[in-house]
């Protein structure tokens, strides 16, 4: 079977696995993890539809606002809901966990680049998104298993980047003439690993919890920094902006949009926390 024919099957297989595991999550009562997984799936899969249609779009502002809102929400959520928990259990172990999460996130870029050299049924971008989704889901499941009283706000803020990520990935795939259905795999990835890890009961250990929450904070801070909108020539936003006649002036304006959008994303989490606190 050709790689082009295999690509859609990879995405559909991910969805099938997610649906089966969702039934298991219902049986186990993992309602928060299940909700977060399905929100992530709908956000990424849904955003891939307009992303596919925007293959030749010149609207770089959509990417900036999507990335900015998500990045601001993720940075704030990790700083408010994960870092204090990690340092509360054990400041030093929590700090090592944060460092490990950030550095492992950085290393994942190298893995994604290496995968681009192999003849896989998905491109490097999709492989990187899938790795991000599987890692995020794994950590979300572990965090909610360790601290089930956590509200949905943390998980929903963490997966807020799935919408703009799906939009950008679909746009890139469609521009290169590739099937966008492969995005269903990373869209389902959060739920798949979140449910599996949520079923595992961690031992009661302050040291272990500090490491888990610190590592989670590090990973999510890395992902958030990845999604900070960089309005530079050669970047993803710059690729769209160069389709216009005034690309340089547009990038200058978009830098202001980037700052405003990340600030609004952060204040949205703060406002939500005030409501539920």
Buried (B, 14 or more C-beta within 10 A) or exposed (E): EEEEEBBBEBBBEBBEBBEEBBEBBEEEEBEBBBBBBBBBBBBBBBBBBBBBEBBEBBEBBBBBBBBBBBBBBBBBBBBBBBBEBBBEBBEEBBBBBBEBBBEBBEEBEEEBEEBEEEEBBBBBBBBBBBBBBBBBBBBBBBBBBBBEEBEBBBBBBBBBBBBBBBBBBBBBBBBEEBBBBBBBBBBBBBBBBBBBBBBEEEEEEEEBBBBBBBBBBBBBBBBBBBBBBBBEEEBBBBBBBBEBEEBEEBBEBBBEBBBBBBEBBBEBBEEBBEEEE
